[in-house]
Amino acid sequence: MARFISTRLLQMIVVIAIMSFIVYSLIGLMPGDPIDLMISSNPRLSPADALRLKALYGLDKPLIERYFAWAHAALTGDFGYSRLYLQPVLNVLVPRLGNTAILMGASLFCAYMLALPLGIIAARRPGSAIDGAVNLVCFAGISVPSFWLALMLILVFAATLGWFPAGGVATIGDGSLPDRLRHLVLPVTTLTLVSMGSHLRYIRAAMIETLRQDYIRTARAKGAGEFRVLAGHALRNALIPVVTVLALSFGNLFSGALITETMFAYPGMGKLIYDSILGNDFNLALAGLLIATVMVLVSNLAADIAYAVIDPRIAYR
Amino acid sequence: MNHWRDILRDKRVAISGSVLLFLIIAAFGAPPLAGLIGLDPDMVDLYHRLAAPSLQHPLGTDEIGRDLLFRLLEGGRVSLLVGIVAALVAAIFGTAMGLIAGYRGGRLDAALMRFTDGMIALPLLPLLVVLAALDLKKLGIPSAIVDSPAISIERIIVLVALVGWTTVARIVRGATLSLKSRDFVRAAIALGATSPRVMRVHILPNLASPIIVATTLAVGETILLESVLSFLGLGVAPPIPSWGNMLTTAQETIALAPQLALYPGLLIFITVIACNFLGDGLQDALDPRAQRRVVGEAAAATALEKAP
């Protein structure tokens, strides 16, 4: 087990190194140049001054050299300075991570609270009318454009009915818990609806597979009640593949939801990455993208380990 | 031909197929029809902005007085074109890669699998935003191409195909691996068929079903990606209409004219759900024994926030 984890950790570090280089090169291909941006507001700087500034920041060196300089600083926790927020990158990122974790955690929780019972009901009679209806819900959730769903929710529940605020995390001057929760309702609803479908399909498929097993027939033959069969015997085994999918989605707890956060002006990681890319804030975009990638990779590893721990039939390689 | 009748007997395939066919005919038939009855869909009429539905304008007019129905059909033509072309490009490239990797195995196969693993780990939407914002001139692409009006459509097709091919490659590779050890393939090899011939004549035709299914599902995913990027102003650029960028402008007038925001989104929704149902139905009809590719699988694996 220790060997399995250490090999996977090593692989992950290699992937992170490659990914960080790719992202670093891509950011370099964005329009604009950090020095040009810096001096555009100062007409007294001459081209010679610009060249000196480039040398000062090491921008005249080849890509590989710049990457290693950046990576070296990043490893010591220095991701540079954010151009948009005029603060060190980490000071900007950390509060956003918390906001995103709240939003995504709440959505994941709601999605499972809905998907678990629906998936179990649908799996009891595959092909029935109930199954068909649940299937329609799944496909609708998978197929709806989330930005449009967000727009419609804002139109109906914020603009027309006025039940919930259209965006932000809290009303200015009112940071109380009920106020914050009211701000979460619409973004969490959007994310729950769009993400529920795929989780639901996994749960339904796993339950159908489990309900076919002999030990379910044995449990029924011994006279176990329907609830006991479903909750006690079937669900526990059906959850094995579901836990992996769940662990995989933990990575997104911190990479955030770019569209939903942007639509609801929610200050999370997704909106931060989007704003920093559009605002030419290279340092911030780079750090944000990397943290998002690392989180996904870590949760993939966690999923593999969880799978191996839950199901002893899996051999570690 | 009986085969096709069986496939069409599946309700999902029949209904979603007809819906898609209707949308395609309407979207691609609209411009010639507009010319025939002497209507100019791009005609601006500032006296009749945001007009209510009437005989002349069945769905009313948009914020600068253009006929909304024709605008929607024109936008649909672009969205459907981008979706279908990008999915086909991704399918062709993915099939070639998956076929060669699965058949040859070895280092190429290992490299391909590691690469697709890496692609799945990347946060898709932020990556697409970066790619869409890249300065093409810094990549050394001649400015004659970069400044042409169709560049926004070409760029989005390339981008979406670039992130989409790995799904097809994985499916094709898996199917190739299992076909490779089947008797008829081994017999062909024993009879002296060359590798390209085995791949082309013996393996590729047997891959038709999974490829058709994967491509159908990819069309839906592609239309979603196109719409979201265009909505953010990074995809198809105005004045060329697409369902995504029509929603960007509709957002500004949403208090005055909510219908402008309702219809394009509804059409995206209907098109994508039809693609997904068609893919799902075709899967059952063409390939009932094959391991099912769960619709939205990528969505569950990579995302709470799926691509859009």
Boltz contact constraints between the chains, C-beta under 6 A:
constraints:
  - contact:
      token1: [A, 15]
      token2: [B, 118]
      max_distance: 6.0
  - contact:
      token1: [A, 26]
      token2: [B, 130]
      max_distance: 6.0
  - contact:
      token1: [A, 29]
      token2: [B, 134]
      max_distance: 6.0
  - contact:
      token1: [A, 29]
      token2: [B, 138]
      max_distance: 6.0
  - contact:
      token1: [A, 30]
      token2: [B, 133]
      max_distance: 6.0
  - contact:
      token1: [A, 31]
      token2: [B, 135]
      max_distance: 6.0
  - contact:
      token1: [A, 104]
      token2: [B, 304]
      max_distance: 6.0
  - contact:
      token1: [A, 108]
      token2: [B, 304]
      max_distance: 6.0
  - contact:
      token1: [A, 139]
      token2: [B, 273]
      max_distance: 6.0
  - contact:
      token1: [A, 139]
      token2: [B, 276]
      max_distance: 6.0
  - contact:
      token1: [A, 142]
      token2: [B, 296]
      max_distance: 6.0
  - contact:
      token1: [A, 143]
      token2: [B, 272]
      max_distance: 6.0
  - contact:
      token1: [A, 143]
      token2: [B, 273]
      max_distance: 6.0
  - contact:
      token1: [A, 143]
      token2: [B, 276]
      max_distance: 6.0
  - contact:
      token1: [A, 144]
      token2: [B, 269]
      max_distance: 6.0
  - contact:
      token1: [A, 145]
      token2: [B, 224]
      max_distance: 6.0
  - contact:
      token1: [A, 145]
      token2: [B, 227]
      max_distance: 6.0
  - contact:
      token1: [A, 145]
      token2: [B, 268]
      max_distance: 6.0
  - contact:
      token1: [A, 145]
      token2: [B, 308]
      max_distance: 6.0
  - contact:
      token1: [A, 146]
      token2: [B, 308]
      max_distance: 6.0
  - contact:
      token1: [A, 147]
      token2: [B, 228]
      max_distance: 6.0
  - contact:
      token1: [A, 147]
      token2: [B, 231]
      max_distance: 6.0
  - contact:
      token1: [A, 148]
      token2: [B, 265]
      max_distance: 6.0
  - contact:
      token1: [A, 151]
      token2: [B, 261]
      max_distance: 6.0
  - contact:
      token1: [A, 155]
      token2: [B, 258]
      max_distance: 6.0
  - contact:
      token1: [A, 195]
      token2: [B, 304]
      max_distance: 6.0
  - contact:
      token1: [A, 197]
      token2: [B, 296]
      max_distance: 6.0
  - contact:
      token1: [A, 198]
      token2: [B, 296]
      max_distance: 6.0
  - contact:
      token1: [A, 198]
      token2: [B, 299]
      max_distance: 6.0
  - contact:
      token1: [A, 198]
      token2: [B, 300]
      max_distance: 6.0
  - contact:
      token1: [A, 201]
      token2: [B, 294]
      max_distance: 6.0
  - contact:
      token1: [A, 245]
      token2: [B, 300]
      max_distance: 6.0
  - contact:
      token1: [A, 248]
      token2: [B, 301]
      max_distance: 6.0
  - contact:
      token1: [A, 249]
      token2: [B, 304]
      max_distance: 6.0
  - contact:
      token1: [A, 252]
      token2: [B, 303]
      max_distance: 6.0
  - contact:
      token1: [A, 252]
      token2: [B, 304]
      max_distance: 6.0
  - contact:
      token1: [A, 255]
      token2: [B, 123]
      max_distance: 6.0
  - contact:
      token1: [A, 257]
      token2: [B, 305]
      max_distance: 6.0
  - contact:
      token1: [A, 258]
      token2: [B, 125]
      max_distance: 6.0
  - contact:
      token1: [A, 258]
      token2: [B, 126]
      max_distance: 6.0
  - contact:
      token1: [A, 273]
      token2: [B, 126]
      max_distance: 6.0
  - contact:
      token1: [A, 277]
      token2: [B, 129]
      max_distance: 6.0
  - contact:
      token1: [A, 277]
      token2: [B, 130]
      max_distance: 6.0
  - contact:
      token1: [A, 277]
      token2: [B, 133]
      max_distance: 6.0
  - contact:
      token1: [A, 289]
      token2: [B, 126]
      max_distance: 6.0
  - contact:
      token1: [A, 292]
      token2: [B, 123]
      max_distance: 6.0
  - contact:
      token1: [A, 293]
      token2: [B, 122]
      max_distance: 6.0
  - contact:
      token1: [A, 296]
      token2: [B, 121]
      max_distance: 6.0
  - contact:
      token1: [A, 297]
      token2: [B, 121]
      max_distance: 6.0
